[in-house]
Amino acid sequence: MTGTKESTVNTSPTTRRALVAAASAGLLALAACVDDDGGTSTQPTRDIAFVGYSNPDTRQTTCGNCHISKQRTWQLTAHAGAWADLQASGFAEESCNPCHTTNGSSNLAPDSAGFLSVSADAKKFYYDVQCEACHGPGAQHITAPDESQPLTTITAAVGLDIGCGTCHSGTHTPFVEEWSSSAHGQFRASVGTNAEFANYCSNCHEGRKAARRFDPEARFVEDGSSTNQPISCAVCHDPHGGPNQGQLRRPIDIPDIDQNLCMMCHQRRSVPDPTSSRGAHSPQGPILLGEAGYVPQNFAYDATRQASTHGSAANPRLCAGCHVEAYSTTDAVTGGFIGVTGHRFLPIPCVDANGAPTGATDCPDTERRFATCATSGCHGTENAARSARQILAGRLQTYQDVLWKDKDNDGALDALPTDSGLLAQVKLTSPCDFSTATTAPTGACAGNPIGSTVVTVGEGVWFNADMIRRADGSNGVHNPFYAEALLLGSTQALRAQYTYLPPAPPAERARSVARAQALGIPPR
């Protein structure tokens, strides 16, 4: 994953040479060594390229003699116990060995050496998924250390003969197959053609740059390539290990957009930007925490009135609590085992009668799995969660139609009669209130005090309506109570600011007052 530089090792040149010499000595096929009793003993014949363990009993890798901090964290990972776990599983077979040992089957080695080629008495040196399983054979690096070799790959795709997918795939653990069909596995070429992408967007959209946000020293085989990489395994997971569950580079249980792994990217433009005419972009984290959107004047939302939200203690894994569900089921035809890793990141995936993913992206709620909703304590059953989603969708649709109906489906707010709703009326009657730009208003709006540094009530309310309808992607499910409150409060603020707007009809008024009281919003 990273280059050979190890910041925690501070040795003099003499000591460094001694370490390298000691490590190199462990590689050789030593014979007739003198033991403590003055006799001779024969050492196992090791692989000439793969160095493996220097001490199998303590799981001390030869690489770790220099890369001390990497050794320390790696020993706490599942990779370090891969061989023992296999033997204890009761299902150990020879076909499992390539993924539970160190060899050339998952890296850039010219052959499948290491565990797969040495004598029986030397195999213990290649148990577990050690450094070389990803980085490739280390003998040459020990002989002539530099910053370029060995490197690993960030590329992950079905069918590759290197990288994470060589092991983390297949019927039992289809991580790469699922990831490949997710949004993380699809690089959006449309965002990679301008300077903005290179300077900013790539930090979340391009795999190598995203990984270096977490590990600035990360180096990959693809570093010299002009081909953009998607958000692959190594972006979120650190193969060297660390303090977080699942070898994640950042925690997933901290409700902080600057510390939570998912939210570090899913937080872009969650509040109106007066220098941009664009709406929200990837605001999911702040919405989950109730921190997104334009907050109207005198808006009061009492979150304590609700038993919980999806961002509360009832869902400690936050984003991952709904978006990453691992479970097993059986094939509806053969009855065979099917493993699901949750790496399509779909909270309510389309499934068949046995619960196996169908691969469809759109299906009725009756064909979706709502199990994650029923396991955190928020909903008693899957059917209760389905019902709650349908009720929420109906309410939000009603609020959104009052504010804005995008009749021509162009994603932009147009004045009456092209679009309809209160915002379309404001756009028709007070067009200068939508003059957000990077420069001062011109033309009919010239001299208007509203400019690039001010967000008007009209612009702010449009931001909220567009964010919940489009940018959030969950239609309010990320934080149902907050989404309702924000739309209701926005409607009240719009009518209070633009007095020429028609008052709410009695039925709408009654619904709004009832929901406002339930949500802790003072009705106006």
C-alpha atoms as one frame of an Amber mdcrd trajectory, in Angstrom:
protein
   0.000   0.000   0.000   2.591   2.505   0.991   6.131   3.011  -0.188   9.074
   1.657   1.703   9.602   4.770   3.808   8.900   4.018   7.475   8.733   7.125
   9.623   8.845   5.209  12.897  12.210   3.596  12.191  15.128   5.807  13.189
  18.401   3.953  12.625  21.915   4.932  11.717  23.358   3.711   8.380  25.390
   1.100  10.241  22.369  -0.213  12.111  20.302  -0.128   8.932  22.869  -2.249
   7.117  22.865  -4.686  10.022  19.064  -5.009   9.881  19.113  -5.583   6.147
  21.889  -8.131   6.506  20.014  -9.966   9.236  16.812  -9.983   7.207  18.632
 -11.122   4.086  20.255 -13.978   5.958  16.821 -15.365   6.751  16.031 -15.747
   3.050  18.803 -18.091   2.138  18.611 -21.827   1.969  20.843 -22.355   4.961
  22.185 -25.811   5.681  24.545 -27.304   8.269  23.954 -24.475  10.766  25.666
 -24.937  14.136  23.190 -25.188  17.013  23.703 -24.214  20.650  25.005 -27.660
  21.527  27.753 -27.538  18.939  25.972 -29.954  16.598  24.456 -29.239  13.222
  20.836 -28.813  12.076  19.191 -28.323   8.732  16.984 -25.272   8.147  13.902
 -25.455   5.899  14.532 -24.483   2.294  12.915 -21.086   1.800  11.717 -19.427
  -1.388  14.378 -17.384  -3.169  12.076 -14.399  -3.852   9.398 -14.449  -1.138
  10.870 -13.817   2.308   7.812 -14.608   4.449   8.074 -14.805   8.227  11.354
 -14.395  10.002   9.692 -15.980  13.039   6.479 -17.908  12.350   5.843 -18.538
  16.052   5.465 -14.823  16.822   4.120 -13.892  13.367   7.059 -11.576  12.877
   7.365 -10.835   9.177  10.768 -10.253   7.666   9.458  -6.982   6.221   8.280
  -5.969   9.680  11.819  -6.000  11.037  12.201  -2.605   9.364   8.591  -1.532
   8.873   7.844  -1.684  12.561   4.584   0.278  12.762   3.084  -1.612   9.823
   4.023  -4.913  11.499   2.376  -3.804  14.740  -0.974  -2.892  13.199  -0.993
  -5.766  10.689  -0.706  -8.325  13.495  -4.139  -7.225  14.732  -5.882  -7.840
  11.404  -7.746 -10.882  10.118  -5.016 -11.212   7.473  -2.546 -12.081  10.234
  -4.716 -14.970  11.423  -5.858 -16.196   8.026  -4.186 -19.617   8.243  -5.269
 -20.393  11.814  -8.830 -19.255  11.080  -8.984 -21.551   8.060  -7.783 -24.543
  10.047 -10.270 -23.830  12.833 -13.187 -23.421  10.433 -13.660 -27.125   9.841
 -13.749 -26.508   6.078 -10.035 -26.303   5.258  -9.235 -27.624   1.796  -6.195
 -27.293  -0.425  -8.116 -25.001  -2.755  -8.393 -22.482   0.109  -4.627 -22.182
   0.582  -3.847 -19.508  -2.058  -6.005 -16.979  -0.185  -4.852 -17.908   3.318
  -1.117 -17.878   2.688   1.592 -15.683   1.179   2.348 -16.498  -2.442   2.288
 -14.991  -5.922  -1.369 -15.517  -6.760  -2.561 -12.015  -5.816   0.338  -9.737
  -6.725   2.778  -8.866  -9.490   5.053 -11.880  -8.990   5.911 -13.771 -12.196
   4.680 -17.027 -10.712   2.742 -18.445  -7.764   5.706 -19.058  -5.501   5.956
 -18.711  -1.732   3.743 -21.158   0.139   2.709 -22.899  -3.065   6.219 -23.954
  -4.093   8.342 -24.587  -0.999   8.923 -27.833   0.863   6.550 -28.912   3.619
   8.913 -27.922   6.410   9.178 -24.369   5.026   5.467 -23.720   4.510   5.024
 -22.318   8.025   7.074 -19.284   6.969   4.330 -18.395   4.456   1.203 -18.898
   6.554  -1.265 -15.994   6.636  -1.693 -13.010   4.318   1.609 -11.259   4.934
   3.021  -8.109   3.338   4.167  -9.873   0.173   0.706 -11.242  -0.581  -0.166
  -7.723  -1.754   3.216  -6.096  -2.366   4.876  -9.009  -4.164   8.186 -10.756
  -3.402  10.468  -8.805  -1.090  13.938 -10.312  -1.489  15.025  -7.772  -4.100
  13.729  -4.901  -1.975  15.701  -6.091   1.033  18.859  -6.324  -1.066  18.399
  -2.836  -2.568  15.748  -0.815  -0.661  14.201   2.138  -2.476  10.920   4.027
  -2.697   9.605   2.389  -5.858   9.493  -1.343  -5.085   7.523  -3.178  -4.019
   4.200  -1.479  -4.698   0.658  -2.754  -4.689  -2.343  -2.007  -6.887  -5.381
   0.133  -6.141  -7.297  -1.364  -9.044 -10.114  -3.726  -8.093 -12.344  -5.470
 -10.589 -13.879  -8.849 -11.268 -11.467 -11.198 -13.019  -8.212  -9.384 -12.259
  -5.250 -11.601 -11.343  -3.868  -9.056  -8.855  -5.339  -7.071  -5.998  -8.012
  -7.570  -3.364 -10.469  -9.204  -5.753  -8.326 -12.305  -6.250  -9.457 -13.460
  -2.806 -12.335 -11.248  -1.741 -14.690 -12.539  -4.418 -16.785 -15.556  -5.300
 -20.013 -17.036  -3.995 -19.005 -16.922  -0.338 -17.421 -13.448  -0.240 -18.494
 -11.494  -3.336 -17.031  -8.190  -2.161 -15.610  -7.163  -5.534 -18.591  -8.382
  -7.549 -20.948  -6.293  -5.416 -18.622  -3.299  -5.264 -18.197  -3.330  -9.057
 -21.929  -2.765  -9.504 -22.074   0.022  -6.906 -21.628   3.745  -7.448 -18.218
   3.494  -5.754 -17.097   1.038  -8.413 -18.060   3.268 -11.339 -15.807   6.190
 -12.141 -17.860   9.059 -13.571 -15.877  10.209 -16.595 -18.110  13.286 -16.898
 -16.600  14.845 -13.779 -12.993  14.299 -14.785 -12.573  16.759 -17.622 -11.909
  20.097 -15.958  -9.632  21.912 -13.554 -12.226  21.817 -10.771 -12.074  18.036
 -10.826  -8.277  17.980 -10.680  -8.102  20.496  -7.832 -11.031  19.468  -5.687
 -13.533  16.879  -6.925 -10.863  14.202  -7.372 -10.333  14.100  -3.599 -13.574
  12.144  -3.370 -14.109  10.896  -6.922 -10.676   9.485  -7.869  -9.330   6.474
  -5.985  -5.658   7.378  -5.612  -6.313  10.924  -4.426  -9.102   9.800  -2.115
  -6.786   7.216  -0.512  -4.119   9.852   0.070  -6.548  11.955   2.065  -6.265
   9.202   4.675  -2.666   8.112   4.032  -0.505  10.780   2.342   2.312   8.257
   1.799   0.142   5.760  -0.100   1.782   4.635  -3.350   0.322   2.437  -6.061
   1.371   0.681  -9.243  -1.063   2.956 -11.106   0.518   6.210  -9.892   2.015
   6.876 -13.307  -1.205   6.137 -15.161  -3.536   8.789 -16.583  -6.502   6.451
 -16.093  -8.752   7.639 -13.273  -9.540   5.023 -10.641 -12.887   4.509  -8.886
 -13.288   4.406  -5.106 -11.858   0.920  -4.624 -11.231  -1.267  -1.554  -7.955
   0.418  -0.572  -9.619   3.835  -0.341 -11.761   2.866   2.659  -9.826  -0.129
   4.025  -6.198  -0.106   5.162  -4.651  -3.557   4.523  -2.003  -2.712   7.120
  -4.688  -2.492   9.783  -5.462   0.119  12.380  -7.744   0.878  15.321 -11.030
   0.785  13.401 -13.341  -2.164  12.806 -12.910  -3.856   9.441  -9.521  -2.194
   8.912 -11.360   0.978   7.937  -9.232   4.086   7.568 -11.587   6.143   9.725
 -14.351   5.241  12.217 -17.944   4.875  11.078 -19.609   5.376  14.468 -18.661
   8.998  15.140 -21.416  11.558  14.332 -18.982  14.132  12.967 -18.728  15.024
   9.288 -14.986  15.647   9.579 -14.173  12.329  11.279 -16.731   9.800  10.038
 -15.354   7.775   7.114 -18.470   8.014   4.947 -19.268  11.606   5.803 -15.804
  12.873   4.947 -16.960  12.759   1.316 -20.723  12.741   1.689 -20.964  16.323
   2.947 -20.227  18.539  -0.051 -22.309  21.741  -0.334 -24.921  20.844   2.266
 -25.792  24.509   2.881 -26.403  27.211   0.249 -23.278  28.640  -1.334 -23.958
  32.236  -2.441 -21.171  32.017  -5.024 -22.796  29.087  -6.811 -26.099  28.746
  -8.581 -25.955  24.994  -8.120 -27.856  23.239  -5.375 -26.702  20.726  -2.807
 -24.146  18.075  -3.726 -23.688  14.915  -1.648 -25.242  16.347   1.568 -26.112
  12.977   3.129 -23.928  13.202   6.234 -25.161  16.613   7.409 -28.757  15.619
   6.659 -28.377  12.490   8.777 -27.116  14.660  11.640 -29.749  17.376  11.137
 -27.218  20.008  10.089 -27.992  20.496   6.383 -29.975  23.013   4.422 -31.050
  26.623   4.610 -32.359  27.388   8.083 -35.180  29.957   7.855 -35.322  32.797
  10.345 -37.064  31.787  13.578 -36.990  28.130  12.536 -37.160  26.014  15.671
 -36.864  22.245  15.410 -36.982  20.262  18.632 -35.201  16.997  17.842 -35.776
  15.758  21.403 -39.506  15.494  20.675 -38.780  12.432  18.537 -37.871   9.029
  19.933 -34.999   8.656  17.496 -33.677   9.381  14.034 -31.442   7.353  11.757
 -28.526   9.386  13.102 -29.240   8.634  16.746 -27.804   6.159  19.251 -30.361
   3.612  18.042 -28.249   3.306  14.883 -24.649   3.367  16.198 -23.037   2.517
  12.848 -24.748   5.526  11.263 -24.387   5.374   7.440 -23.056   1.803   7.508
 -25.865   0.701   9.793 -28.247   0.843   6.839 -25.963   0.790   3.799 -23.677
  -2.161   4.634 -25.490  -5.341   5.630 -23.707  -8.686   5.475 -25.821 -11.834
   5.636 -26.164 -15.261   4.036 -29.035 -16.973   2.279 -29.663 -19.786  -0.201
 -30.094 -19.927  -3.941 -33.780 -20.204  -4.834 -33.033 -22.772  -7.567 -30.134
 -24.888  -6.298 -30.454 -24.345  -2.566 -26.737 -23.546  -2.440 -25.105 -21.031
  -0.127 -25.056 -17.358  -1.124 -23.022 -14.801   0.772 -23.988 -11.119   0.727
 -21.371  -8.583   1.845 -23.399  -5.374   1.640 -20.871  -3.788  -0.696 -23.461
  -2.606  -3.167 -24.208  -0.119  -0.366 -27.970  -0.382  -0.933 -30.002  -0.053
   2.283 -33.143  -1.681   0.840 -31.966  -3.853  -2.098 -34.240  -5.719  -4.467
 -34.245  -9.413  -3.476 -35.947 -12.663  -4.418 -38.177 -14.764  -2.180 -35.119
 -16.175  -0.367 -33.585 -12.753   0.241 -30.855 -13.093  -2.394 -30.112  -9.893
  -4.371 -31.674  -9.879  -7.821 -29.384  -7.206  -9.239 -32.340  -4.965 -10.061
 -32.056  -1.308  -9.117 -35.794  -0.577  -9.109 -38.595  -2.730  -7.735 -41.724
  -2.407  -5.569 -41.208  -2.056  -1.832 -42.725  -5.510  -1.397 -39.685  -6.941
  -3.224 -37.114  -5.017  -1.178 -35.242  -6.203   1.896 -35.852  -3.938   4.910
 -33.932  -6.075   7.415 -31.459  -3.347   8.406 -34.381  -1.126   9.374 -35.684
  -3.757  11.777 -32.390  -4.601  13.505 -31.401  -1.268  15.052 -34.434  -0.856
  17.284 -36.007   1.866  15.146 -38.641  -0.370  13.533 -40.114  -3.536  14.996
 -40.461  -5.401  11.698 -39.612  -5.079   8.024 -43.268  -4.410   7.249 -43.332
  -1.589   9.781 -40.338  -0.027   8.050 -42.004  -0.379   4.641 -45.122   1.312
   5.940 -43.128   4.148   7.513 -41.301   4.765   4.222 -44.565   4.945   2.281
 -46.131   7.338   4.788 -43.044   9.572   4.693 -42.976   9.561   0.890 -46.608
  10.692   0.771 -46.059  13.513   3.242 -42.904  14.818   1.595 -44.499  14.693
  -1.842 -47.340  16.840  -0.564 -44.939  19.419   0.933 -42.776  19.436  -2.178
 -45.738  19.929  -4.517 -46.817  22.976  -2.515 -43.330  24.456  -2.825 -42.295
  23.383  -6.310 -43.309  20.988  -9.078 -40.666  20.669 -11.766 -43.221  20.213
 -14.524 -40.690  20.160 -17.381 -38.291  17.854 -15.484 -35.222  19.937 -16.282
 -33.981  20.101 -12.691 -34.116  23.910 -12.690 -36.635  26.198 -11.041 -38.697
  27.935 -13.731 -41.299  30.636 -13.253 -45.006  30.040 -13.703 -46.470  28.514
 -15.795 -43.495  26.346 -16.851 -43.219  25.060 -13.272 -45.798  25.300 -10.514
 -45.857  25.875  -6.760 -45.041  28.763  -4.461 -41.400  28.961  -5.609 -42.457
  29.226  -9.253 -44.703  32.137  -8.276 -41.826  33.869  -6.442 -39.551  33.306
  -9.455 -42.177  35.001 -11.649 -42.939  37.920  -9.321 -39.525  38.492  -7.692
 -36.973  37.185 -10.230 -34.114  39.199  -8.719 -34.364  37.116  -5.577 -32.846
  34.250  -7.605 -29.840  36.148  -8.908 -27.180  34.075  -7.140 -23.983  34.462
  -9.118 -20.253  34.907  -8.704 -20.619  38.558  -9.713 -23.037  41.340  -8.783
 -26.458  41.205 -10.454 -26.765  42.847 -13.861 -29.546  43.807 -16.223 -32.949
  44.239 -14.650 -31.489  43.264 -11.278 -28.576  45.732 -11.422 -28.295  47.732
  -8.240 -30.241  45.125  -6.344 -28.617  44.679  -2.896 -29.012  40.955  -3.264
 -25.850  39.543  -4.804 -23.178  36.926  -4.527 -22.826  37.240  -0.748 -26.507
  36.982   0.210 -28.885  34.030   0.165 -32.449  35.231  -0.152 -35.418  33.443
   1.377 -36.455  32.321  -2.098 -33.027  30.887  -2.902 -32.752  29.202   0.487
 -36.167  27.568   0.271 -35.423  26.366  -3.254 -32.146  24.882  -1.958 -34.059
  22.900   0.681 -36.689  21.674  -1.761 -34.089  20.614  -4.323 -31.820  19.024
  -1.699 -34.528  16.775  -0.283 -36.105  15.997  -3.661 -32.876  15.319  -5.579
 -29.448  15.666  -3.969 -30.018  13.692  -0.771 -30.998  10.596  -2.744 -33.133
   9.107   0.034 -36.227  11.295  -0.314 -35.958  12.236   3.319 -35.266   8.786
   4.776 -31.809   9.774   6.046 -33.535  11.986   8.614 -37.309  11.790   8.184
 -38.316  14.140  10.992 -35.786  16.801  10.066 -36.746  16.617   6.359 -40.404
  17.162   7.238 -39.622  19.985   9.603 -37.338  21.705   7.108 -39.941  21.639
   4.314 -42.736  22.805   6.589 -40.565  25.569   8.043 -39.494  26.587   4.539
 -43.102  26.911   3.398 -43.928  29.076   6.397 -40.879  31.288   5.795 -41.709
  31.705   2.109 -45.274  32.876   2.800 -44.061  35.184   5.560 -41.463  36.826
   3.276 -43.524  37.098   0.100 -46.879  38.326   1.303 -48.378  38.249  -2.194
 -48.374  34.455  -2.111 -51.805  32.879  -1.575 -52.488  31.671   1.962 -52.629
  27.971   2.635 -56.030  26.377   1.920 -57.829  25.175   5.062 -56.966  21.511
   4.492 -53.274  22.266   3.914 -53.219  24.593   6.901 -54.747  21.932   9.159
 -52.230  19.296   8.023 -49.301  21.664   8.445 -50.351  22.737  11.950 -50.809
  19.119  13.067 -47.434  17.998  11.732 -45.659  21.112  12.991 -46.906  20.462
  16.488 -45.853  16.796  16.288 -42.385  17.796  15.067 -41.885  20.546  17.621
 -42.141  23.447  15.153 -44.138  26.485  16.254 -46.914  26.752  13.612 -47.321
  30.155  11.995
